[in-house]
Every structure is written in C-alpha cells, then in structure tokens.
C-alpha cells in the first residue's frame, strides 16, 4: 500500500486534494475547496475514497474540526478496506 500525497494548489486552482502517491492527480480521493471562492459561503469536501459511494459535504468555516474529522474517518475507512482485501 502506498502513502497518501496532499497536493496544495490553492494559489493555482483554489483546490487541495489528497490522492495515493502513485495515482495521477485526476484520481484524487478527497478534494477540498472554498465554495464559490468566497470563504463566507463555506468549504466543500468531495469524497471519492469509497468507490461504491461518492459524497460531497459542505461545511461552514467555523466547522473546520468537523471537516477534519470527516476526512480522517474517510481515509481511515479506506485503509481498513485495503487491509481487509489483503487478508
């Protein structure tokens, strides 16, 4: 199993994404961006870490810890599924 890579393109595209290290940038697992490029409108997290279900979540800027918990949970579940397949 490879490591995760966090690609910070806030200044180029306004996005941050997390992907497997060896995967192309287009195959991200989590994509984080500011809604409508306006911090007052909130943060969007698109989650493709589960191939069976893709989700999009919206958070207010004061819910950053809730957003962080969601991302950690998603990636932890992904790792658990990968390890279960190995066994």
N, C-alpha and C positions, 0 to 999 in steps of 0.2 A: 504494500500500500504506500502510495506516495504522500508527500506532505501537501498541505494547503498553501496556496500563494494568495496574498492580498495585493491587488493591483489598484493603486490610488491614481485615478485620472480626474480628480476634482477640478483641476485647472484646465484640462484639455476638453473633457466632455461633461463634467459635473457628476461623475459616477465613481463609485468604489465597488469593486467586485471581488469575490472570493472564488477560487477555482482550484482544481487539482493542479499541481505544479506542471505536469507534462501535458495537460489539456490546452488546446488553443483558447485564446481569450474569449471567443464566441461561446464556448461551452462552460460558462460560469455556473456556480452553484447558488450563490447569493449575490444580488445586485442591490446596491443602496444608492439612493439619490434623493434630492430635495424636490418636493412636489412643485411643479410649475416654476422651478428656480426661485422660489420665494420661501425663505425659512419660516415665515409666519404661517404658511399653509401646511407645514409638516414634512415628515420623512416617509419615503416609500421604500419598502424592502420586498423585493421579488425573490421567492424561494423556489429553486428547482432542485433542491438536494434530495428530494424523493421523486424518482422517475414516474411513480404512479400518480402523484398529485403535485401540481404546481400551485403555489399560493402567492398572493400579493397582500401585503399588510401595510396599513397606514398608521403612523404614529405622530402625535403632536411633539413638538420639540422638547417639551418638558418630560416626555416619556422615554428618554434615551436609555434608561436602565431596563425598562420593559423590552425595548427593541433589542438590546444587547442580550438579554436572557433568551429571547426567541431565537436569535442567531446561534447562540451557543447550543441550545437544545436541538436545533435542526442539524447542526454539524455533528453533534454527539450521536444522534439517532442514525445519521448516515454512516458513521464509523462503526456503530453496533451492527448495522445491516451488512456492511462489508465483511466484518469479522465473522458473523454468523454464516455467511456464504462459504468462507474458507473451511469451516468445520464440517 
